[in-house]
């Protein structure tokens, strides 16, 4: 089995640990926030023999975690969101050390398909000026960033497909909802609604673990939405 380090051991970190054996991983190291303040827990001694790390910590912790894992030459998969403003700092560290990092707003394969559907719809309706667009998400009350990284990526995807008019964005936090995202287009004649609803967090965890397998031995910086098809189409023997 490959040896995996977990940075962050909250609900997502614990779920990744539970599912890790299904993807051929032994969880060899777990670092929660108290044990890894400012990345201090990421040391050569602790990371000896680690093949790859997965980060589901906090947005504030990601830059230091990325810098320290890069310095050790350990590939990192970042599932944490809300740190996009620090990407230039993280990119510089990864490139300086010739390391590997993969990040994404959402590691669910279903969400990646949803991005594609959103792009197609936005492109088809971009020239239909009688339609307005909106994007909405709701998550559990423990999620800190709002709008979610996934909703912001949906908005960027729609704009990249040619939508130039305003897209109204809204968010809610309530209860224990794993995550629901909607995009809609409305005119006097009709309403078009596209929705992705996560039933639980397992899709995110499985996607992050598949990404971690793919990252072993790789260098460079990757965004999950750009490489997910290669990851899921990899021959099964390459993932065992």
N, C-alpha and C positions, 0 to 999 in steps of 0.2 A: 504493500500500500504506500501511496505517497503521503508525505507528512504535511499537515495543514496547520497554520496558525490563525487564530481568530482574534481580531482586534475589535473589541466591543463584545459584551456577553449579556446583552439584554434579550428581548424576545426573539429578534431575528437571529442573533448570534447563537442562541440556544437551539433554535430550529435548524440552523445550518449544521450545528454539531450533531443533532439527532439524525439528519439525513445524509451526513458525510459518508458513512460506510457504503451507502448505495452507489456512490460515485467513486469508490476506490480510495477513500481518504481515511487516514488516521489523524484525529485531532490531537496534535502533539503539544499545543500551547494555546492557552486562553488568557487574554489580557483584558480585564474590564477597565473602566475609567480610573478607578483608584490605583490600580497597579501600573497604569501607563500614562500618568499625568505628563503632558507635554512630550509624549513619545519616549519617556525615560525607560519604559519597560522593554523597548526594542533594542536589545543588545546582542553583540556577537555570540555571547555564551548561550543566551536563550534561543537564538535563531539558528544555532548550529544544526544542520541536517534538515532544516525546513525547506520544502520545495516551493511553497506558494502561501500567500496570506490573503484572507478576506476581511475587509473592513466594513462592519456595520456598527460604527461608533457614534460620533456626533460630528456635525459640520465643523465645529471649532477644532476638533482633534485631527481631522483628515490631513491638513498640510504637514504637520510634524510627523505623523505616521508615514506618509508617503516619502518624505525626505529621508527618514531613518531606514525604511525598508529598501529604498533605492540605494542608499550608501552600502547596505549589506548585500546587494545584488539579488534580493528576493522579490519575485514578481508579486504585484499587489492587485487585487480586484476590489474596487470601491463601490459598495452598494449604498453608502450614505449619500444623502442629497443635501442641498443648501450651501455648498461650498464653491460654487462655480466661479465666484469672483477671485478665488485663490488659484484657479487653474494655471495661470502663467507661472506662478511660483512653483507649483507642483511639476509642471512640464519641464521647467529649467532643471530641477533636481534630477528627474528621471533621465533627461538627456545628458546631463553632466556625468552621471554614473553609468550610462549605457544600460539602464535597467528596463523593466517592463511594468506597465500599469494599464489596467482596463477599468473604465468607469462607465456608469450609466444611470440615467434617471429611473429606469425600471428594468429589471431582469426577467420579467414575465414574457414568455414567448407570445402569449395572447395579446399583450400590450404592443409588442412589436408589429403584429399584424394590424392592430388597431391604428397605429401610426400610418401604415400604408393606406388603409381605408380612408382615414382623415385627409391624407394628401390627395387621393383620387377625387373625393367629394369636393374639396376646396378648389382643385384645379378645374373641375367641370363647371362649378358654379361661379368661378371668379369673374366671368364676363356677364353674369346675370345680376344686374344692379338692383333688381327688386328684392334680392335676398340679403338679409343681415345674418351675421354669424355670432355664436357665443360658445364659450367653453366653461365647463363647471366640474368641480370635484368635491367629494366629501370623504373624510377619513376619521378614524378614531380620535378621541380627545387627547391622546398622548403624542400625536404627531406635531412636531414643533414648526416646521416650515410650511408656509402657506403664501401663495398657491404652491401646490406640490411640484416637484421637479418634473413629474410626468405631464402635468397640465401645461407647464411652460414649454416643454418639448413639443406637445401637441400644437400649441400656438405657433411655435417656430416652424413646425412641419407644414402647417396650413399656409403660412406666409411664404415659405419656400416653394410651395406648389403654385404660387401665383396670386394668392388672396391678398389684396392691397387695401381693402376697406377695414375699418375697426373691427376687432374681435372682443366682445365684452367677456371679461373673465371674473369668475366668482368662486369662492371656497367656503366650506363649512367644516367644523370639527365637532363631532358628537359621538358618544357611546363607544362601541367597539368595532366600528365598520372598518374592514381591512383596506378598502379603497374602491371607489366608484368614480369613473370619469365619463363625461358626456361632451359631445360637441353637437351643435344644432345649427340649422339654417332655416330661417323663417321668412315667408313672404305673405302677401294677402291671399295667395291661392292655396298654400300648403306649408307644412312643417316637416323637415327631415331631421330625425334624431338618431345619432349613433352613440352606443354606450358600451363600455367595458366594465364589468363588475367582478371584482375578485371575491371568491368565496372564502379564501383564507390566504395565508402568507406563503404557502408551500411553493407556489409558482415562482415567487421571487427567490426563494432559497435554492430550489432546483436549478434555476437559471444561473445564479451566482456560482454554484458548484460546477456546473458544466463550463462556465467561463474560466473558472480556476484551473480545471484540467487543461483547457486549451492554452492557458497562459504559461504553463510550465515550460521553461527553456526559451521563452520568447523575450525579445527586446522591443522597445518602442511603446508608444501611447495609442490606445485604441478606445473608441467609444462603442458601447455594446450595440447600439442600433445600426452601426455600420458593419459589424462582423457577425451578428447573431446567426445569419443563415449559414455561414461557414462553420460556426460552432456546432449547430444542431445537425448539420449534414456530414460531420466528420465520421469516418468509418468507426463502427463500434469498437473494433479491436484497438483503435488509437486512443480510446477512452478507458481502457482497462489495463 
